[in-house]
């Protein structure tokens, strides 16, 4: 294996193995949908890996980013951004703020005067299509999917190098239980491989599409009917104040 570009159920595989396995991805992910990801395991793994990176054990990440055209300063800044996002206290606060609990998948009784119970449930299989000019986006998008309990498939751009895969494998390896493995797939794929993209999209319950309007539209046009598109396209916000306003 020349470079580490393909992760299948949390394990490195070669390009040849990927070409063999890709046609079975729908069956593999379908079997794993019965599994439930414990947020505590994810937070602990993120915290462990964050400490590893803070200790300066990041030579593989720096090499990946610089080989993709980043300066060492840019590489260092990118790694620092990931360290900040991996902080378990930040992630737990994010869970509580957005989903109301640090374990939102447990049925809870919201009103003790009524026999009604509520819980969040994962969407299922999420495919993440990320841009080639923002290496931080890919691992953080997958982390969002993991926090919400989904099985995640990353379609990475070669322009990002294998930085996202290395970050994801670091998190997976920081979990001694191996519980995170079935929830992560990551591949280096060209957008010109429409056959492979169709295979991934047909496996998905949702597609997180990052990038400009043209990229998001392309994903939307390829997505099967009924697959939810999570659009992370560019946003422009502005306001103005006029002297004539009262």
JOSUL-V552808 format. One record per backbone hydrogen bond with DSSP energy under -1.0 kcal/mol. CO is the residue of the C=O (numbers start at 0). NH is the residue of the N-H. Records with the same first field share a line. If there is no record, write none. Layout:
BEGIN
CO = NH ; NH
END
This chain:
BEGIN
2 = 4
5 = 12
6 = 185
7 = 10
10 = 7
13 = 17
14 = 18
15 = 19
16 = 20
17 = 21
20 = 23
21 = 24
23 = 27
24 = 28
25 = 29
26 = 30
27 = 31
31 = 34
37 = 41
38 = 42
39 = 43
40 = 44
41 = 45
42 = 46
43 = 47
44 = 48
45 = 49
46 = 50
47 = 51
48 = 52
49 = 53
50 = 54
51 = 56
52 = 55
55 = 57
57 = 61
58 = 62
59 = 63
60 = 64
61 = 65
62 = 66
64 = 69
65 = 68
70 = 74
71 = 75
72 = 76
73 = 77
74 = 78
75 = 79
76 = 80
77 = 81
78 = 82
79 = 83
80 = 84
81 = 85
86 = 90
87 = 91
88 = 92
89 = 93
90 = 94
91 = 95
92 = 96
93 = 97
94 = 98
95 = 99
102 = 105
103 = 119
107 = 117
110 = 113
113 = 115
117 = 107
123 = 150
124 = 204 ; 205
125 = 152
126 = 207
127 = 154
128 = 209
133 = 136
135 = 139
136 = 140
137 = 141
138 = 142
139 = 143
140 = 144
141 = 145
142 = 146
143 = 147
144 = 149
145 = 148
150 = 125
151 = 184
152 = 127
153 = 186
154 = 129
155 = 188
156 = 159
157 = 160
161 = 165
162 = 166
163 = 167
164 = 168
165 = 169
166 = 170
167 = 171
168 = 172
171 = 174
174 = 177
179 = 182
180 = 183
182 = 151
183 = 9
184 = 153
185 = 6
186 = 155
189 = 192
191 = 193
192 = 196
193 = 197
194 = 198
195 = 199
196 = 200
197 = 201
204 = 227
205 = 126
206 = 229
207 = 128
208 = 231
211 = 215
212 = 216
213 = 217
214 = 218
215 = 219
216 = 220
217 = 221
218 = 222
223 = 226
227 = 206
229 = 208
241 = 244
END
